[in-house]
Amino acid sequence: MIRVLLMELRRSPLRWWLPALLLIDLAALFGRSRSWIGVWPETSVAAQVPSFYFGPALAAAAAWAAGREGRGGAMPATPTSTRPRFLPELLLLTATLVYGTAVYACGALVAAAVSWSEAGPGFLWPGYLVIGLTVMTGCAAAGQLVGKTIRSTFLAPSVAGLGSLAVLAWVGSPHAFGLFVLSGSPQAQAAPAAVALRVGLALAAAGLALTLPDWWQARRSVLFRARSGLAAVGFGALLVALVAAAPQAGRVQVSRSAPAQPLCTTTTPKLCIWPEERKYLPKLASLSDRIALLPAGLFVVPDAFYEQGLRGPAHQYTDFPISEGSVWTVAESISIQILSATAPPRCKNLTEANTERMVKASWELGRWLNVTITGGPQPDDVHGGPPGLDTASIDQLAGAPQAEQISWVNERLSVLREMPCA
């Protein structure tokens, strides 16, 4: 069997695709973002992302290899072999997965090596890596089925590869069926039930790929075809049942329990984060130092600020996120909390004109706080903002003499504090 597997490895088109697959892996790792470096859950998700591209590639290669023997009208020799038909099919699928898994593992090791020096205790999270393996296994199995059905040298790989890509793009996102994950925030983890279901889906698809061609192509007794048919029907039924059970398994990512001791800066106010994101402590300490330098008496500043998830769902939309490693998003959330503590809403009902004045004053103060707290204007890689806000003049104001800034801030705080109720 080992000799046959080695022969299949030599005949697989993936043998020649390895350099391209490695380049795709590295491009997927470092081309989209590098903020994952030094945070183990984000590194794990980044290492899993290339499976989105490897899956269609394995599907195309499996389709080409599966239809190789039967092209030109010649039936494969293996159905008349004394060995069960599923063994050659298994070796064919294994050869495809060996190449895909090897490149996938290389990318994961590169990601781990790059993160090692910055990250704290821990390592790659296996749940995310298993999700990537299920994508590749399912796509390879689907490609093998297509290759046994369509004998064309070019049509079968095209249908398998493009079809797998379309399915992943259409229903594979975390907000749909959840075949892959894009974000690795420490407050979330791969749900064990969802991962187990995806493993079952991949194995059921593989079982169908190994048995269904027997049902169609076997040239043996009626009993042999009946047994093959029962096996294929069983795997097909299992596949359908698992797809139907997917909504009950829940989302592919679930919230983690907050640590008993979050990691906090030693500054005042203190900023607390998940321990996995310890690399951000120096940046957050600088942020806290600038918060402490806000003009005395102007703002009410809470004693502590927390990252999302540390204080539970009740504070999910008030505590700060760390999005793509940007402290600007942290400052945005902190600015909102400072404004809420300084000038809490006084009225439930306002006229339309007063609502517009209040919203404009809040946006202007928020922008000024963001620039002051971060020590500079909005970074180029952070997009969006309140519509119609004159951000350029506010950014310029942040460099003006402090007396001028205090006067400007007091005018807007007066709008918030003295807004007449309707």
N, C-alpha and C positions, 0 to 999 in steps of 0.2 A: 504493500500500500504506500509506503514511503517513497518507493521508486516511482510509482504512478503520480504521486503528488508532486514530486520534483519535476517530472515531465510536464505536468500541467503548469507549474510555475514558469518553466522555460517557454511554454507556448503562449502564456497570457500576454495580451497587448500591454498590460500594466507594467510589464518589465521595461518597456521603452518610455512609459509615461512618468516614471519615478522622478526624474529631475523637474518636470513640469509640476507634478503634485507637490513636491517639496517647496517650490517657489510659491505656489498657491497657498500652501500652509503658512509660510512666513509672511506673505502679503496680507493674509487674513488676520494674522496675529498683530502685525505692527502697522498695517496700513490704515485701519479704521480708527484706532485710538491706542495710546500707550499709557493711559491713566491706570490700567489694570496692574501695571508692574508694582510689585511690593504689597499687594493685597490678595491673599490666597483665594478667597471665593471669586474675586474678579478674574484672577489669573486662570482659575479652573474653567470659568465660562469662556474666556478668550481662547483657551486651548480646545474647547468644544466647538467653537464657531466654524472652523474649517470643515467639519463633517457636513455642513450644508452644501459645500462644493464637492466634497469627496463622494457623497452619496450618488449624485447623478453620474459622476465619472465611473464609479464602480458599476452602476447599472448599465451603462453603455458597454463597458468592457465585458461584463458578464453576459450580456446579450450577444455580443460578437463571438465569445468563446463557446456559448451554449449551442449556437447554430452552426458552428464550424464544420462538424462532421457530416451534417445532413445537407450541405449545400450542393447544388448541382443535381438534385434528385436522388442522391445516394443516401440510403438509410444508414444510420450509425451501426457500428458493429456491436456495441455494448448491449443492446436488448437481447441478443442471442447468447450472451455470455452466461456461464453458469453462476456468476455472482449476481446478487440482487441488484436491480437497476439503480437503487438509491445510492449505492456506494460510489459509482463513477460520478453521479450528480453531486454527491457530497464533496468529493475531492475537487470537482470543478468550482463549487462555491467556496470551498476552503482556500483554494489558490487565489481567488479574487480577494477574499477578505484578508489573507496574509499580507498582500501588498498594501491594501488600504490601511490596515491596522498598524503596519510598520511605519508608514509615513505619519499617521495620526499620533502614534506614540513618540516619534521623533519631535513633532511639533510641541507636544505636551512637555517633553523633557527640556526643550529649548525655553519654553515659557517658564517652567519651574526654575531653571538655572538663572534666567534674567531676574526673576523676582526674589531669589534666595537672599541676596545681600540686604534688601530693604525690608522684606517681610519679617514678621515676628515668628513665634512658635507656630508649628503646623506645617501643612503641605497641601498639595492639590486635593480638592474635595472629590471623592470618587463618584458621587451621584451624578455630577455634571458630565464627567467623562463617559460614564455608562450611557447617558442619553445620546451622546455622539456615536457611540458604537452601535446602538440600536438603529439609528438613522442609516448608517452604512450597511448594516446587515439587511435591513428591510429593503433598501434600494437595490442591493446586489441580488437578493432573492427575486425581486420583481423583474430585474433585468434578465435573469436566467429564465424565468417563465416566458418573457417576451421572445428571447432568443430561440426557445424551443417551439414557438408558435410561428414566428416570422423568420424565414430562412435567408432573407436578403442580407447581403454583406453590409449595406449602408443603412437600409431602412430600420432594421431591428435595433442597432445601437442608437440611431436618432430618436426612435420612438421611446426607447427605454430611458435614455439620458434626458431628453427634453420633457418627457412625461413625469419623471421623478422630480425634476426641477420645478415643473409647474405645480405639482402636488405640494412640495415643500413650501413654495412661495404662497400658495393659495390657502392651505389649511394648516401649515406647519408652524406658524408664528405662535409665540407664547399666549397671545390673546385669542387664538383659535384652538387648534387641537394640541398645541404645545409639543411639537416634535423636536424643537430646539429652543435654546434660551439665549437671550441677548444681554441680559444685565445680571451682574453678580453682587448686588448689594449685600453686605454682611447681615442685614436684618432678615434676609430670606435664605432658604435652603431648598434643595431639590426634595420634593415630597416622596417619601419611600413608596407609598401606594402608587403614585403616578409613574415612578421609575419602574416599579415591578410590572405595571401594565404595559409599558413600552417594551420591556424585555420580552414579555409574553407575545406582543404583537410581532416583534422581530423574529422570534422563534417559530411562531405559527406561519409567518410568511416563508421562512426558510423551509419548514416542513412541507408546505404546499409546493414550493419549487422543486423539492426532491421527489415528490410522489406523483404530482399531476402529470408530468410527461410520460410516466409509465402507463397511466390510464389511456393516454392517447396513442402511444407508439409501440407498446409491447406487442410482440409477435409470439405469445405463448398461449397457454391454456386459458379457457374461460375462467377457471378458478383463480389463476394468477392475476388476470385483469380485474376480477371482482375484488380481490384483496387490495390491489393498488387503488382501485376506485374508492373503496371504503376508507383507506388511509387519507386520500386526497379530500374526500368529503368531510372527514373528521377535522383535518387541519383547516379547511375552508370554513367550517362551522365555528371552530374556535376563533378564527380570525374575525369573523362577523360578530361573534359574541363579545370579544374584547373591544372592538370598535364601538359597539353599543354600550359597553360598560364604561367607556372613557369619561362621559360626563359625571358619573357617580364617583369616579376616582378623584375628582377635583382637579385643581390647577396644578401645573407641573412644579410651581414654586409655592412654598408656604412660609409664613412668618416664623422666625426663631424666637425662643425665649430670651429675654434680655439678660445679660450677665449680671451677677450680683454686684460686681464692682466694675463700672465702666471706666474707660481710660480718660482722664481729665487733665487739662492744663493746670499748672500751679499758679496761674495768674488770677486776677480779679477784674472782671467776672471770669469764672471758669467755663471752659467749653469742653463738653464731654462727648466722646465718640465710642464706637465699637472697638474693642481691642484689636481686631484684625486691621484697622485703619491707622495704626500707630504712626505710620510714615507722615501723616498730616499734622501731627502735634506741633512741630516748629511753626508751620504756617498759621495754625489756629492760635498759637501763643502770640504771634505778631498781631493777628487780628484783634485779640483781646486787649493787647497793649494799646492799640489805637482806639478801641472803644473807651478805655479808661481815660483817654485824653480828650474826650468830647467836652465842650465848654461846660463848666460847672453850673448847675441849676437849670439847665435847659431841658434835660431829658431825665426820665426815670428809667434806670437801667437795671434789669433783673440781675440777681447774683450769679445765676448760672444759665447756660443754654445747652440744649441736648440735641444729639443727632436723632433723626427719625428712628422709631422702633425701641429706643431705650426706655421710654416712659409709657409704652403701650399705645393701643389704637386711639385713645382719647386725645392724644397730642400729635397724631400722625400728620395733621395738616398745619400745625403751628411750629413744631420742631424743625430744625434745618436738615436738608439733604446735602450730600456731597456728590454732586453730579459731574461725572467725568473728571473728578479731581479738582474741580474749580472752586476756589474760595469765594468767587463772586456770588454763586448760588447760596453759599452759607451766609454771606453778608445780606443778601436780599431777605432771607427768612429772619435773621436777627433784627434787621431794620424794622420789619413789620411788628415784631414783638416789642421793640423799644417804643414805637409809635403807639401801639395799643396800650402799653403801660403809662405812657406820658399823657396821651389825650384819648382816653377811652370814649367810645361812641356815647353821645348824650341823648340822642333822639332816634326813635324808630321811624318817624315820619318826617320827611323833609320835602320842601318844594323841589321841583325839577332844577331850578336855577341854583338853589343852595346845594343840592346834591352834586351838581357839576363843579361848584366851587370847592366843596369838601374833597371830592375825588382828585381834583387837580392839585390841591394843596398837599394831599397825602402822597400822591405820586412824586411831586417835586421834593418833598422832604425825604421820601424813601430813596430817591436817586442821590440826593446830597449825602445821606447817611452811607449809602453803598460806596460812593467814591471816597468819602472820608475814612470809612472803616477799612477798606481794602488798600487805600493809599494810592489809588490811580483810577483812570476811567475804565469803562467796561471793556474786557478783553475782546480781541477780534474773533476768537473762537466761541464766544457766547453771543447768541443772537436773540432778537426779540426785545420787547420792552413795551411800556405803556404807549398807546397811540397818541400822537400829537404833542408829546412831551419834548420841550426844547432841551435836549440832553447836552448839547454843546455849551450852552450858556451856564448850565449847572456845573458841568465839569470845569469850566473856567472859573466859576465862583469859588470852587474848592481850593483854588490857589490864591485867592484874594486875602487881604488882611482880615484877621479874626473878627474885628469889630464889625466889618461889613458883612461877614458871614452870619454873625449873631443877629444882627438887625434883620437880615433876610429870613433867617429861621424863625425869629419871633413873630414876624408878620404872618407866616403860614401857620404857626402854632395857634395864633389868635383866631384864625379862621376856623380851626378845628374846635377850639375851646368855647368860642362865642357864637357858634352857629345857632341861629334861632330855630326852634322847633316849629313845625307847621301846625 
